[in-house]
Amino acid sequence: AVMVISDVKFSFKYQTAEKARELKDKNVQIYMAPIMESRDKSLTMLKRWASQPWQTNYERIPGLAALKHNNAIFVQKLVV
């Protein structure tokens, strides 16, 4: 399994999509954890890259402040 923690600022969107496809072809589970205050169209891309069903392989962290002040909650959601 692979966990991707991202600021959702893609430098290499095409290459990332290709790598996600390669990993999925090898039956590697991909878990996405974007850190972003607002909901943005780019989050849709991360949902596509996450293993299916994306609802169980995707957790948006609503910004660095939320992560800092609720660290234990996000650790619980992401690791357990």
C-alpha positions, 0 to 999 in steps of 0.5 A, spaced: 500 500 500 502 507 498 499 513 502 500 519 498 500 526 502 499 532 498 499 539 498 495 538 491 499 542 487 501 538 481 508 539 478 507 532 474 500 531 473 501 526 467 507 522 470 503 522 477 497 519 473 501 514 469 504 511 476 498 511 479 495 507 473 502 502 474 501 501 481 493 499 480 495 494 475 500 491 480 494 491 485 497 496 490 492 500 494 493 507 493 490 512 499 490 519 498 491 524 503 490 531 500 492 537 505 487 543 502 483 548 506 478 549 500 475 544 496 478 545 489 477 541 482 484 538 483 481 534 489 477 530 483 484 528 480 486 525 487 479 521 488 481 518 481 488 516 483 486 513 489 484 506 489 476 504 489 472 505 492 475 512 493 470 513 499 475 509 503 481 510 500 481 518 501 481 523 506 482 530 505 485 534 511 482 541 511 489 545 512 495 545 516 492 549 522 487 543 522 492 538 522 496 541 527 491 542 532 487 535 531 493 531 529 491 525 533 484 525 530 488 525 523 493 520 525 487 515 527 483 516 521 489 515 516 493 510 520 488 505 523 
